[in-house]
């Protein structure tokens, strides 16, 4: 039993150190480790998934993602994460920017995160909402479908 727990921990460490949620500002190929904490973890080696539940926090580089539940799908043969699905009170935080949603899915191959379920991006007092927000990590750019934007002019605020 202890050997199996060690094997699961080792597989999860290897999978998460591939750094799939790469720092969008850094242009080098340096991979950053992902550290995920939660109240519970259920690893299923047959289906190549790891389910984190309860106060989930995933950190890599300067990105932190919070959610109630996070399911990690990985390719054990290639030692990489193919997809991460986060649900329940999702918040992705990077520097002074944050995206809030009910769900988010990271796609490893495209290095993008798709936020759904009333997504809302906030930077300072500026707010962008839509039906879906797609964030491309490498390019540090977003596509917002069904967008509504609220820009606050600092000069107006200071009066």
C-alpha positions in Angstrom: 0.0 0.0 0.0 2.8 2.4 0.9 4.6 1.6 -2.4 1.4 2.4 -4.3 1.0 5.8 -2.5 4.6 6.6 -3.3 4.1 5.6 -7.0 1.0 7.9 -7.2 2.8 10.8 -5.6 5.8 10.3 -7.9 3.5 10.2 -11.0 1.7 13.3 -9.9 5.0 15.1 -9.2 6.4 14.1 -12.7 3.1 15.1 -14.4 2.9 18.5 -12.6 6.6 19.4 -13.1 6.0 19.5 -16.8 4.8 23.1 -16.3 1.8 23.1 -18.6 0.5 26.4 -17.4 3.6 28.2 -18.5 4.3 31.8 -17.5 2.9 33.8 -20.4 5.4 36.6 -19.9 8.5 34.4 -20.1 9.4 33.6 -23.7 12.0 30.9 -22.9 11.1 27.2 -22.9 11.8 26.9 -19.2 9.1 24.9 -17.6 7.9 25.8 -14.1 6.6 23.2 -11.7 2.9 23.3 -10.8 2.1 22.9 -7.1 -1.5 21.9 -6.4 -3.0 21.8 -2.9 -6.5 20.6 -1.9 -8.3 18.9 0.9 -8.5 15.6 -1.0 -6.8 13.9 -4.0 -8.1 10.9 -5.9 -5.6 9.5 -8.4 -6.7 7.0 -11.0 -3.8 5.6 -12.9 -6.0 3.5 -15.2 -7.8 6.5 -16.5 -4.8 8.8 -16.1 -6.6 11.4 -14.0 -6.1 13.1 -10.7 -9.1 14.8 -9.0 -8.4 17.5 -6.4 -11.4 18.6 -4.3 -11.9 21.2 -1.6 -10.2 24.5 -1.6 -8.0 23.7 -4.6 -5.0 26.0 -5.3 -2.8 25.5 -8.3 0.4 27.7 -8.5 2.9 27.9 -11.3 5.2 30.9 -12.1 3.1 34.0 -11.5 -0.3 32.3 -12.1 -2.5 31.1 -9.3 -5.8 29.2 -10.0 -8.4 28.6 -7.3 -11.4 26.3 -7.6 -13.6 24.0 -5.6 -12.6 21.0 -7.8 -9.9 20.4 -10.4 -9.5 17.3 -12.6 -6.1 16.8 -14.2 -5.9 14.6 -17.3 -2.4 13.4 -18.2 -0.6 11.3 -20.7 1.6 9.0 -18.7 3.6 7.8 -21.6 4.7 11.3 -22.6 4.7 12.6 -19.0 2.6 15.7 -19.7 -0.8 17.1 -18.8 -3.3 17.1 -21.7 -6.2 18.9 -20.0 -7.2 20.4 -16.7 -10.9 21.0 -15.8 -11.6 23.4 -12.9 -15.1 23.9 -11.6 -16.8 25.8 -8.8 -15.7 29.4 -7.9 -12.9 29.5 -10.4 -10.4 32.4 -10.0 -7.3 32.7 -12.2 -4.9 35.4 -10.8 -1.9 36.8 -12.5 -0.3 40.0 -11.1 -3.0 42.6 -10.9 -5.3 40.7 -13.3 -8.0 38.1 -12.4 -10.6 36.1 -14.2 -13.6 34.8 -12.4 -15.9 32.0 -13.7 -17.9 28.9 -12.8 -15.7 26.7 -15.0 -12.3 26.7 -16.8 -10.6 24.2 -19.0 -6.9 24.2 -19.8 -5.9 22.6 -23.1 -2.2 21.5 -23.0 -1.6 21.3 -26.7 -2.9 24.8 -27.5 -1.7 26.3 -24.2 -5.0 28.0 -23.6 -7.6 28.3 -20.9 -11.3 28.6 -21.7 -13.4 30.2 -19.0 -17.2 29.6 -19.1 -20.1 30.1 -16.8 -20.4 33.9 -16.5 -16.7 34.7 -16.9 -15.5 38.1 -15.8 -12.0 39.6 -16.2 -10.9 42.3 -13.9 -7.8 44.5 -14.1 -7.8 47.4 -11.6 -11.3 49.0 -12.0 -11.7 47.8 -15.6 -14.1 44.9 -16.2 -14.7 42.6 -19.2 -17.5 40.1 -19.2 -18.7 37.7 -21.9 -20.2 34.3 -22.5 -16.7 32.8 -22.9 -13.2 34.1 -22.3 -10.3 32.3 -24.0 -6.8 33.1 -22.7 -3.8 32.1 -24.7 -0.9 31.7 -22.3 2.1 32.0 -24.7 0.8 35.1 -26.4 -0.7 36.7 -23.3 -3.8 37.6 -25.3 -7.6 36.9 -24.9 -10.6 36.4 -27.0 -13.9 37.4 -25.4 -17.2 36.2 -27.0 -20.4 38.2 -26.3 -18.2 40.9 -24.7 -19.2 43.8 -22.5 -16.4 46.1 -21.4 -16.4 48.7 -18.6 -13.3 51.0 -18.7 -12.7 53.4 -15.9 -10.9 56.6 -16.8 -8.4 57.4 -14.0 -8.8 61.2 -14.5 -12.6 60.9 -13.9 -12.0 58.8 -10.8 -9.5 61.2 -9.3 -11.9 64.3 -9.4 
